[in-house]
């Protein structure tokens, strides 16, 4: 091929375009897989590598995804970043479990408007790490950004499995928890010993996400996506509303000088939460009937929170600025009054 022909070859840059589209890395492959599974139902079951990767490969791809997630946890993060990361992760876990238990107690296993307890836990215990980092650059500081190394632990199904097993909402064998934890530990250890490996994992994550989502959507009918629309929107609004709760709870546990709007920034559901229902069904087969709907609900919720979280965080940032301005003006007034008395 001549130099002119090379110049004329157009780079479609599809991967970056999908990454830039809100929810693109989950929504696009999910829609493609669902449409193929609906109108060409045998396309993923022709055998060989096609079936192994696209129809039966979810568990394998999830294991790889957990290694990638583990590699992002930086052991060098200490002090306030570590404290903030633990606080945010703990709050997400506790609030998610309480919401799931509340739904299960009031509505039973069928859930609220089709939102089952385990889907509620999967959506709320998980957060959009990329969006959190982006918001921390505007509304937080370096310690808030550093907290992502711990907050990354809520990527994937581990906390959802722990919550479901602890609450009795699902029968999760201890070996399933260990099997989920091992890939995370492999990624964590290797990533902290080898910066090149961590960088390679960061590059590979979008590709892993794309193909893993296809293997999830390959078993889903288009009717499920349409049915999940309303309930997915409701789930997204509930998840976004938790930002208010996280804002106040996070600032309660922080020193006064560290308080800001970043608690609201975890009121999100990550794109990878759409992969959690399939992982739960791997551990507890009784959850299998809910997987298709749950996957669509989580994917929809991730889009809703992706759009709402920046506005909610910005609102609370202005709230904090006004509050701090009020405190400073009161302190100034008090100092001037003392000076006059003297």
URTARA-V849543 format. One record per residue. N is the residue number from 1. RES is the residue in one letter. SS is DSSP state (~ for helix, > for strand, _ for the rest). OMEGA is omega as a letter, one per 20 degrees, with the letter a starting at -180 (none if undefined). NEAR is the number of other C-alpha atoms within 12 Angstrom. Layout:
BEGIN
<<N & RES & SS & OMEGA & NEAR> <N & RES & SS & OMEGA & NEAR>>
END
This chain:
BEGIN
<<1 & X & _ & a & 8> <2 & X & _ & a & 8> <3 & X & ~ & r & 8> <4 & X & ~ & r & 9> <5 & X & ~ & r & 9> <6 & X & ~ & r & 10> <7 & X & ~ & a & 10> <8 & X & ~ & r & 10> <9 & X & _ & a & 12> <10 & X & _ & r & 10> <11 & X & _ & a & 11> <12 & X & _ & r & 9> <13 & X & _ & a & 11> <14 & X & ~ & a & 17> <15 & X & ~ & a & 23> <16 & X & ~ & r & 16> <17 & X & ~ & r & 16> <18 & X & ~ & r & 21> <19 & X & ~ & a & 23> <20 & X & ~ & r & 16> <21 & X & _ & a & 17> <22 & X & _ & r & 27> <23 & X & _ & a & 37> <24 & X & ~ & a & 30> <25 & X & ~ & r & 35> <26 & X & ~ & a & 43> <27 & X & ~ & a & 37> <28 & X & ~ & r & 28> <29 & X & ~ & r & 33> <30 & X & ~ & r & 41> <31 & X & ~ & r & 34> <32 & X & ~ & a & 31> <33 & X & ~ & a & 34> <34 & X & ~ & r & 36> <35 & X & ~ & r & 27> <36 & X & ~ & a & 26> <37 & X & ~ & a & 29> <38 & X & ~ & a & 22> <39 & X & ~ & r & 17> <40 & X & _ & a & 18> <41 & X & _ & a & 20> <42 & X & _ & a & 19> <43 & X & ~ & a & 21> <44 & X & ~ & a & 32> <45 & X & ~ & r & 22> <46 & X & _ & r & 16> <47 & X & _ & r & 14> <48 & X & ~ & a & 14> <49 & X & ~ & a & 13> <50 & X & ~ & r & 19> <51 & X & ~ & a & 20> <52 & X & ~ & a & 21> <53 & X & ~ & a & 27> <54 & X & ~ & a & 36> <55 & X & ~ & a & 34> <56 & X & _ & a & 29> <57 & X & _ & a & 30> <58 & X & ~ & a & 35> <59 & X & ~ & r & 34> <60 & X & ~ & a & 26> <61 & X & ~ & r & 33> <62 & X & ~ & r & 42> <63 & X & ~ & r & 32> <64 & X & ~ & r & 31> <65 & X & ~ & r & 40> <66 & X & ~ & r & 40> <67 & X & ~ & r & 38> <68 & X & ~ & r & 38> <69 & X & ~ & a & 48> <70 & X & ~ & a & 40> <71 & X & ~ & a & 39> <72 & X & _ & a & 45> <73 & X & _ & a & 40> <74 & X & _ & a & 31> <75 & X & _ & a & 25> <76 & X & _ & r & 18> <77 & X & _ & a & 25> <78 & X & _ & r & 20> <79 & X & _ & a & 16> <80 & X & ~ & r & 26> <81 & X & ~ & r & 29> <82 & X & ~ & a & 28> <83 & X & ~ & a & 26> <84 & X & ~ & r & 39> <85 & X & ~ & r & 38> <86 & X & ~ & a & 29> <87 & X & ~ & a & 31> <88 & X & ~ & r & 47> <89 & X & ~ & r & 34> <90 & X & ~ & r & 30> <91 & X & ~ & r & 35> <92 & X & ~ & a & 46> <93 & X & ~ & a & 37> <94 & X & ~ & a & 28> <95 & X & ~ & r & 34> <96 & X & ~ & r & 42> <97 & X & ~ & a & 36> <98 & X & ~ & r & 27> <99 & X & ~ & r & 34> <100 & X & ~ & r & 41> <101 & X & ~ & a & 30> <102 & X & ~ & r & 23> <103 & X & ~ & r & 27> <104 & X & ~ & a & 28> <105 & X & ~ & a & 20> <106 & X & ~ & a & 15> <107 & X & ~ & a & 18> <108 & X & _ & a & 19> <109 & X & _ & r & 27> <110 & X & _ & r & 24> <111 & X & _ & a & 27> <112 & X & > & a & 27> <113 & X & _ & r & 24> <114 & X & _ & r & 30> <115 & X & > & a & 40> <116 & X & _ & r & 40> <117 & X & ~ & a & 40> <118 & X & ~ & r & 56> <119 & X & ~ & r & 59> <120 & X & ~ & r & 52> <121 & X & ~ & a & 49> <122 & X & ~ & a & 55> <123 & X & ~ & a & 59> <124 & X & ~ & r & 51> <125 & X & _ & a & 49> <126 & X & _ & r & 49> <127 & X & _ & a & 52> <128 & X & _ & a & 43> <129 & X & ~ & a & 40> <130 & X & ~ & r & 30> <131 & X & ~ & r & 34> <132 & X & ~ & r & 40> <133 & X & ~ & r & 28> <134 & X & ~ & a & 24> <135 & X & ~ & a & 34> <136 & X & ~ & r & 30> <137 & X & ~ & a & 20> <138 & X & ~ & a & 21> <139 & X & ~ & a & 34> <140 & X & _ & r & 31> <141 & X & _ & a & 24> <142 & X & ~ & r & 23> <143 & X & ~ & r & 28> <144 & X & ~ & r & 42> <145 & X & ~ & r & 32> <146 & X & ~ & a & 33> <147 & X & _ & a & 38> <148 & X & ~ & a & 44> <149 & X & ~ & r & 37> <150 & X & ~ & a & 36> <151 & X & ~ & r & 44> <152 & X & ~ & r & 43> <153 & X & ~ & a & 40> <154 & X & ~ & r & 47> <155 & X & _ & r & 47> <156 & X & _ & a & 46> <157 & X & _ & a & 50> <158 & X & ~ & a & 43> <159 & X & ~ & r & 40> <160 & X & ~ & r & 46> <161 & X & ~ & r & 43> <162 & X & ~ & a & 35> <163 & X & ~ & a & 37> <164 & X & ~ & r & 40> <165 & X & ~ & a & 25> <166 & X & ~ & a & 22> <167 & X & ~ & a & 25> <168 & X & _ & r & 22> <169 & X & _ & r & 34> <170 & X & _ & r & 32> <171 & X & _ & a & 25> <172 & X & _ & r & 32> <173 & X & _ & a & 22> <174 & X & ~ & a & 18> <175 & X & ~ & r & 17> <176 & X & ~ & r & 28> <177 & X & ~ & r & 28> <178 & X & ~ & a & 19> <179 & X & ~ & r & 26> <180 & X & ~ & a & 39> <181 & X & ~ & a & 30> <182 & X & ~ & r & 21> <183 & X & ~ & r & 31> <184 & X & ~ & r & 33> <185 & X & ~ & r & 27> <186 & X & ~ & r & 28> <187 & X & ~ & a & 35> <188 & X & ~ & a & 32> <189 & X & ~ & a & 24> <190 & X & ~ & a & 27> <191 & X & ~ & r & 30> <192 & X & ~ & r & 23> <193 & X & ~ & a & 19> <194 & X & _ & a & 18> <195 & X & ~ & r & 19> <196 & X & ~ & r & 15> <197 & X & ~ & r & 23> <198 & X & ~ & r & 27> <199 & X & ~ & r & 20> <200 & X & ~ & r & 21> <201 & X & ~ & r & 29> <202 & X & ~ & r & 25> <203 & X & ~ & a & 19> <204 & X & ~ & a & 22> <205 & X & ~ & r & 30> <206 & X & ~ & a & 31> <207 & X & ~ & r & 27> <208 & X & ~ & r & 33> <209 & X & ~ & a & 43> <210 & X & ~ & a & 38> <211 & X & ~ & r & 37> <212 & X & ~ & r & 40> <213 & X & ~ & r & 48> <214 & X & ~ & a & 39> <215 & X & ~ & r & 41> <216 & X & ~ & a & 48> <217 & X & ~ & a & 45> <218 & X & _ & a & 40> <219 & X & _ & a & 41> <220 & X & _ & r & 38> <221 & X & _ & a & 29> <222 & X & ~ & r & 27> <223 & X & ~ & a & 19> <224 & X & ~ & r & 30> <225 & X & ~ & a & 33> <226 & X & ~ & a & 21> <227 & X & ~ & a & 23> <228 & X & ~ & a & 31> <229 & X & ~ & a & 28> <230 & X & ~ & a & 24> <231 & X & ~ & r & 32> <232 & X & ~ & r & 38> <233 & X & ~ & r & 30> <234 & X & ~ & r & 27> <235 & X & ~ & r & 44> <236 & X & ~ & r & 42> <237 & X & ~ & r & 33> <238 & X & ~ & r & 35> <239 & X & ~ & r & 47> <240 & X & ~ & a & 40> <241 & X & ~ & r & 29> <242 & X & ~ & r & 40> <243 & X & ~ & r & 39> <244 & X & ~ & r & 32> <245 & X & ~ & a & 30> <246 & X & ~ & r & 40> <247 & X & ~ & a & 36> <248 & X & ~ & a & 26> <249 & X & ~ & a & 28> <250 & X & ~ & a & 36> <251 & X & ~ & r & 26> <252 & X & ~ & a & 20> <253 & X & _ & r & 24> <254 & X & _ & r & 26> <255 & X & _ & a & 13> <256 & X & ~ & a & 12> <257 & X & ~ & a & 14> <258 & X & ~ & a & 24> <259 & X & _ & r & 31> <260 & X & _ & a & 40> <261 & X & _ & a & 42> <262 & X & _ & r & 50> <263 & X & _ & r & 48> <264 & X & ~ & a & 46> <265 & X & ~ & r & 54> <266 & X & ~ & r & 59> <267 & X & _ & a & 52> <268 & X & _ & r & 52> <269 & X & _ & a & 55> <270 & X & _ & r & 48> <271 & X & ~ & a & 44> <272 & X & ~ & r & 50> <273 & X & ~ & r & 49> <274 & X & ~ & r & 50> <275 & X & ~ & a & 52> <276 & X & ~ & a & 52> <277 & X & ~ & r & 48> <278 & X & ~ & r & 47> <279 & X & ~ & r & 45> <280 & X & ~ & r & 45> <281 & X & ~ & r & 33> <282 & X & ~ & a & 31> <283 & X & ~ & a & 31> <284 & X & _ & a & 28> <285 & X & ~ & a & 18> <286 & X & ~ & r & 19> <287 & X & ~ & a & 30> <288 & X & ~ & a & 23> <289 & X & ~ & a & 22> <290 & X & ~ & a & 32> <291 & X & ~ & a & 37> <292 & X & ~ & r & 37> <293 & X & ~ & a & 40> <294 & X & ~ & r & 46> <295 & X & ~ & r & 54> <296 & X & ~ & r & 50> <297 & X & ~ & a & 47> <298 & X & ~ & r & 55> <299 & X & ~ & r & 48> <300 & X & ~ & a & 43> <301 & X & ~ & a & 50> <302 & X & ~ & r & 47> <303 & X & ~ & a & 39> <304 & X & ~ & a & 36> <305 & X & ~ & r & 44> <306 & X & ~ & r & 37> <307 & X & ~ & a & 26> <308 & X & ~ & a & 32> <309 & X & ~ & r & 42> <310 & X & ~ & r & 33> <311 & X & ~ & a & 24> <312 & X & ~ & r & 33> <313 & X & ~ & r & 40> <314 & X & ~ & r & 27> <315 & X & ~ & a & 23> <316 & X & ~ & r & 30> <317 & X & ~ & r & 28> <318 & X & ~ & r & 17> <319 & X & ~ & a & 22> <320 & X & ~ & r & 28> <321 & X & ~ & r & 18> <322 & X & ~ & a & 15> <323 & X & ~ & a & 17> <324 & X & ~ & r & 18> <325 & X & ~ & r & 14> <326 & X & ~ & r & 14> <327 & X & ~ & a & 14> <328 & X & ~ & a & 14> <329 & X & ~ & r & 14> <330 & X & ~ & r & 14> <331 & X & ~ & r & 14> <332 & X & ~ & r & 14> <333 & X & ~ & a & 14> <334 & X & ~ & r & 14> <335 & X & ~ & a & 14> <336 & X & ~ & r & 13> <337 & X & ~ & r & 12> <338 & X & ~ & a & 11> <339 & X & ~ & r & 10> <340 & X & ~ & r & 9> <341 & X & ~ & r & 8> <342 & X & _ & none & 7>>
END
